Amino acid sequence: MPISNPLLKNGQQQVENPFIYTNNVFQAIFSIFFIVGIIYFIWHFMMGAYHFISQEGDPKKIETAKHQFTYAFLGLGVMFTVFAVLKFIGYITGINGLDTLVLPWPTL
């Protein structure tokens, strides 16, 4: 009986070619981390905005809001940097799962 993974793209596809399977695993793992990173960015950005709006002249809340914004954008930058580094490593080494990595943009 052939092995298949229902969680990956083309889950009914038989795992006869390990390169296709590895590529699908890399893409699925990166998609999960990318979605979690975007949720993290949105959460920290919204909390920073909340602290900035509700500051009431308190310098400590202003500082907290600045840190929230800084961490949100720093995390977003790290996420895109990791994507670029993985893509570059895949291009240099020829690893199929890395050189064909794409960002999972939501579509309707």
N, C-alpha and C positions, 0 to 999 in steps of 0.2 A: 504494500500500500504506500503511495507517495506521501511525502511529508509536505504540509502546507501550513501557513500561518494566516489566520483570518484577520489579524490586526494590521497587516501590511498591505500596501497597494498590490493589486493582482494576487490576492490571497489564495485564489484557487490554482495559481500557477505552481507547478511542481518545482521543488527545490532541487533541480538537477544541475543548475549553474550557480556555483557559490558566489560568483561576482555579482550577479543580479540580486541575489538574496542579501549580500553585504551592502550593496547600494541601497536597497530598500530599508534595511535596518538603520543605516546612517541617516537616511532622509527622515525616517519616522522619529528617531531620537532627537535629531536637530529640530524638527517641527515642534515637538513637545517642549523642548527648552526655549524655543523662540516664542511660543505662545505664553509660557509662564513668564518669560522676561518682559513681554509687552504688558501683561497683567500687572507685574511688579512696577513697571514704569508708570502706568495709569494710576495705580494705587498711591504711589509716592507723590506723584504730581498733584493729585486731588487732595491729599493730606497737607501738602505744602500750601496749596491754595486756601484750604480751610484755615490753617494756622495764620496765614497772612491776612485773611479777611477778618478773623476773630482776634486780632492782636490787641486791640484796645490800648495802644500806645506802649505795650510791654516790650522792652527790647529783647527779653528772653524768647518770646514767641516769634518775634521777627527773625531772630537768629535760628530758631527751630525751622521756620519756613524756608529760610535760605539753605539750610542743610538738606531739607527734604528735596528742594529743587535740584541742588547739586548732586545728591545721590541718585535721583531719578535720571538725570541726563548722563551722569557718569555710567550708570548701569546700562543705559541704552547704547552709549558709545562702546562699552566693553563688549556688549552683545554683537554689534556689527563688526568690531575688530576681530572677535573670535571667528565670525563667519569668513571674513577676508583672509585670515591666517589659515584656516582649514582649507579654503578654496585654493590658496597659494600652495600649500603643502601638497594638495591633491594634484595640482598642475605640475609641480616640480617632480614629484615621485611617480605620477601616473596612476595613483590609486583611483579606481573607478568610482567608488562611493563618495570620495571627496571632491574630485574635479567636476562632478555633475551635480553637486549640491546646489539647491535653489532655496530662496526664501519662500516660506509658505504664506503668500498673501491671500486673505479671504476673498472669495468671489461669491456672487449671487447666482 
